[in-house]
Each structure stands twice: as structure tokens, then as C-alpha cells.
Amino acid sequence: MGGGNTVRLPSSLVVTRLLLKEHFGLIALVNTFIMGLHLLSDIGVGQAVVQNTRDDPDFVNTVWTINIIRGVVLYLIATACAGPCAAFYEIPILAPLVRVAALGRRLFGIQTCSLDTQR
């Protein structure tokens, strides 16, 4: 985790220099919205896989299915909220940016659970 933060800080500093302040703010707003949805909908299935002591493929497959469903639901919620979010901030370009970022969350839902099962 420390290594990830060590890499993230300089990359954020470089991005702040490359982008206009307005664009960096838009990306920060989109990330805040998407991460807020992600964190509010976290149901702890990844932690359940890590704490599970038995190697049951049915359990892991069920967790994977739940993650896929969660990813699709998050995508639909973010897509539905993109328009009102853009209207609230009075930034029309925000709606398509949120929709594209939500697509990434949908793809995140199909990642394998084998990352959680390796001990």
C-alpha cells in the first residue's frame, strides 16, 4: 500500500501540471462520484473470500457472480445519475465523463476472485 501511494503522489503532481485546473477538477469530481458509489455499495464479499478458510469453488464463484451483478448495478445507477449530477454542477460535459468512468467500474466487477484467494 505504501508503494502504491508513493507512486500515486508523483503521478498526481505530474497530472496537475499537464492538465488545466478546470480539467483536473472535472476528473477529481468524476472520481469522487464514482468512488463514492463504489464505497457505499461495498458489501464485503472480497473480505469474505479472504477470511474463508475452506477452498470451496462454489463460494468463490458465487462471490464472482455477486461482483458482476454489483458492477452492472453500479453502472446503471451512475449512468442514471450522470445527467442530474451534470445539471446540479451546471457542467454539461460531466454527464458523458461520469458514464465513461462508470463503464470502468462495470469492468472492475468482472475481475477474477483468484486475487483474493491466494494466500
C-alpha positions, 0 to 999 in steps of 0.5 A, spaced: 500 500 500 505 504 501 508 503 494 502 504 491 501 511 494 508 513 493 507 512 486 500 515 486 503 522 489 508 523 483 503 521 478 498 526 481 503 532 481 505 530 474 497 530 472 496 537 475 501 540 471 499 537 464 492 538 465 488 545 466 485 546 473 478 546 470 480 539 467 483 536 473 477 538 477 472 535 472 476 528 473 477 529 481 469 530 481 468 524 476 472 520 481 469 522 487 462 520 484 464 514 482 468 512 488 463 514 492 458 509 489 463 504 489 464 505 497 457 505 499 455 499 495 461 495 498 458 489 501 464 485 503 464 479 499 472 480 497 473 480 505 469 474 505 473 470 500 479 472 504 477 470 511 474 463 508 478 458 510 475 452 506 477 452 498 470 451 496 469 453 488 462 454 489 463 460 494 468 463 490 464 463 484 458 465 487 462 471 490 464 472 482 457 472 480 455 477 486 461 482 483 458 482 476 451 483 478 454 489 483 458 492 477 452 492 472 448 495 478 453 500 479 453 502 472 446 503 471 445 507 477 451 512 475 449 512 468 442 514 471 445 519 475 450 522 470 445 527 467 442 530 474 449 530 477 451 534 470 445 539 471 446 540 479 454 542 477 451 546 471 457 542 467 454 539 461 460 535 459 460 531 466 454 527 464 458 523 458 465 523 463 461 520 469 458 514 464 465 513 461 468 512 468 462 508 470 463 503 464 470 502 468 467 500 474 462 495 470 469 492 468 472 492 475 466 487 477 468 482 472 475 481 475 477 474 477 476 472 485 483 468 484 486 475 487 483 474 493 484 467 494 491 466 494 494 466 500 
